[in-house]
Amino acid sequence: MTMQDIAAVKPSCARIDKQIATLKQEKSQNNQRLLA
C-alpha cells in the first residue's frame, strides 16, 4: 500500500467507527425505553 492509499482509507474508517458508535448509542437508548 502506498501512503496515498493509507491516507484515503483512514477517513472512511473513522467515519465507520463513528457510525458504529452512533448505532450502539441508539440501541442502548431503545433498550432502556423497552425496560422503562
DSSP file (Angstrom, degrees, kcal/mol; ACC not computed):
  #  RESIDUE AA STRUCTURE BP1 BP2  ACC     N-H-->O    O-->H-N    N-H-->O    O-->H-N    TCO  KAPPA ALPHA  PHI   PSI    X-CA   Y-CA   Z-CA
    1    1 A M              0   0    0      0, 0.0     2,-0.1     0, 0.0     0, 0.0   0.000 360.0 360.0 360.0 137.2    0.0    0.0    0.0
    2    2 A T     >  -     0   0    0      1,-0.1     4,-2.0     4,-0.0     5,-0.2  -0.442 360.0-105.9 -86.7 167.3    1.2    3.5   -0.8
    3    3 A M  H  > S+     0   0    0      1,-0.2     4,-2.5     2,-0.2     5,-0.2   0.860 121.6  56.5 -60.7 -34.9    0.9    6.4    1.5
    4    4 A Q  H  > S+     0   0    0      2,-0.2     4,-1.9     1,-0.2    -1,-0.2   0.906 105.1  50.7 -65.1 -40.6   -1.9    7.8   -0.6
    5    5 A D  H  > S+     0   0    0      2,-0.2     4,-1.9     1,-0.2    -2,-0.2   0.936 111.6  47.7 -60.8 -46.0   -3.9    4.6   -0.2
    6    6 A I  H  X S+     0   0    0     -4,-2.0     4,-2.4     1,-0.2    -2,-0.2   0.915 110.7  51.3 -61.8 -43.7   -3.5    4.7    3.5
    7    7 A A  H  < S+     0   0    0     -4,-2.5    -1,-0.2     1,-0.2    -2,-0.2   0.843 111.2  49.1 -63.0 -33.2   -4.5    8.4    3.6
    8    8 A A  H  X S+     0   0    0     -4,-1.9     4,-0.6    -5,-0.2    -1,-0.2   0.839 113.2  46.2 -74.9 -33.3   -7.6    7.6    1.5
    9    9 A V  H  X S+     0   0    0     -4,-1.9     4,-1.9     1,-0.2     3,-0.4   0.874  99.3  68.0 -78.6 -37.9   -8.6    4.7    3.8
   10   10 A K  H  X S+     0   0    0     -4,-2.4     4,-2.2     1,-0.2     5,-0.2   0.888  97.1  50.2 -54.6 -48.9   -8.2    6.3    7.2
   11   11 A P  H  > S+     0   0    0      0, 0.0     4,-2.1     0, 0.0    -1,-0.2   0.889 110.6  50.1 -60.2 -38.3  -11.0    8.9    6.9
   12   12 A S  H  X S+     0   0    0     -4,-0.6     4,-2.3    -3,-0.4    -2,-0.2   0.877 108.8  52.5 -68.9 -35.3  -13.5    6.2    5.9
   13   13 A C  H  X S+     0   0    0     -4,-1.9     4,-2.6     2,-0.2    -1,-0.2   0.922 109.7  49.0 -62.7 -43.1  -12.5    4.0    8.8
   14   14 A A  H  X S+     0   0    0     -4,-2.2     4,-2.0     1,-0.2    -2,-0.2   0.889 110.5  51.0 -63.3 -38.7  -13.1    6.9   11.2
   15   15 A R  H  X S+     0   0    0     -4,-2.1     4,-2.1     2,-0.2    -1,-0.2   0.909 110.5  48.3 -66.4 -41.4  -16.5    7.6    9.6
   16   16 A I  H  X S+     0   0    0     -4,-2.3     4,-2.6     2,-0.2    -2,-0.2   0.912 109.2  53.3 -65.4 -42.2  -17.5    3.9   10.1
   17   17 A D  H  X S+     0   0    0     -4,-2.6     4,-2.4     1,-0.2    -1,-0.2   0.910 109.3  49.5 -56.9 -41.9  -16.3    3.9   13.7
   18   18 A K  H  X S+     0   0    0     -4,-2.0     4,-2.2     1,-0.2    -1,-0.2   0.899 109.9  50.4 -66.1 -40.0  -18.5    7.0   14.3
   19   19 A Q  H  X S+     0   0    0     -4,-2.1     4,-2.5     2,-0.2    -2,-0.2   0.912 110.4  49.9 -63.3 -42.1  -21.5    5.3   12.7
   20   20 A I  H  X S+     0   0    0     -4,-2.6     4,-2.6     1,-0.2    -2,-0.2   0.924 110.4  49.9 -62.7 -43.9  -21.0    2.2   14.8
   21   21 A A  H  X S+     0   0    0     -4,-2.4     4,-2.1     1,-0.2    -1,-0.2   0.902 111.4  49.3 -61.2 -41.0  -20.8    4.3   18.0
   22   22 A T  H  X S+     0   0    0     -4,-2.2     4,-2.4     2,-0.2    -1,-0.2   0.911 111.1  49.1 -65.0 -42.7  -24.0    6.1   17.0
   23   23 A L  H  X S+     0   0    0     -4,-2.5     4,-2.5     2,-0.2    -2,-0.2   0.910 110.5  50.4 -64.1 -41.8  -25.8    2.8   16.3
   24   24 A K  H  X S+     0   0    0     -4,-2.6     4,-2.4     2,-0.2    -1,-0.2   0.907 110.5  50.4 -61.6 -41.1  -24.7    1.4   19.7
   25   25 A Q  H  X S+     0   0    0     -4,-2.1     4,-2.1     1,-0.2    -2,-0.2   0.931 111.7  47.0 -63.2 -46.0  -25.9    4.5   21.4
   26   26 A E  H  X S+     0   0    0     -4,-2.4     4,-2.4     1,-0.2    -1,-0.2   0.898 111.0  52.8 -62.6 -40.2  -29.3    4.3   19.7
   27   27 A K  H  X S+     0   0    0     -4,-2.5     4,-2.4     1,-0.2    -1,-0.2   0.921 109.5  47.4 -63.3 -43.9  -29.6    0.6   20.6
   28   28 A S  H  X S+     0   0    0     -4,-2.4     4,-2.1     1,-0.2    -1,-0.2   0.876 111.2  51.7 -66.7 -35.7  -28.9    1.2   24.3
   29   29 A Q  H  X S+     0   0    0     -4,-2.1     4,-1.9     2,-0.2    -1,-0.2   0.906 110.2  49.2 -65.9 -40.3  -31.5    4.1   24.3
   30   30 A N  H  X S+     0   0    0     -4,-2.4     4,-2.1     2,-0.2    -2,-0.2   0.905 109.9  51.5 -64.3 -41.0  -34.1    1.8   22.7
   31   31 A N  H  X S+     0   0    0     -4,-2.4     4,-2.1     1,-0.2    -2,-0.2   0.905 108.8  50.6 -62.7 -41.4  -33.3   -1.0   25.2
   32   32 A Q  H  X S+     0   0    0     -4,-2.1     4,-2.1     1,-0.2    -1,-0.2   0.880 108.9  52.4 -64.0 -37.4  -33.8    1.5   28.1
   33   33 A R  H  < S+     0   0    0     -4,-1.9    -1,-0.2     1,-0.2    -2,-0.2   0.898 109.3  49.1 -65.0 -40.3  -37.1    2.6   26.6
   34   34 A L  H  < S+     0   0    0     -4,-2.1    -2,-0.2     1,-0.2    -1,-0.2   0.880 113.8  46.1 -66.8 -37.0  -38.3   -1.0   26.4
   35   35 A L  H  <        0   0    0     -4,-2.1    -1,-0.2     1,-0.2    -2,-0.2   0.834 360.0 360.0 -74.1 -32.2  -37.3   -1.7   30.1
   36   36 A A     <        0   0    0     -4,-2.1    -1,-0.2    -5,-0.2    -2,-0.2   0.502 360.0 360.0 -65.2 360.0  -38.9    1.6   31.4
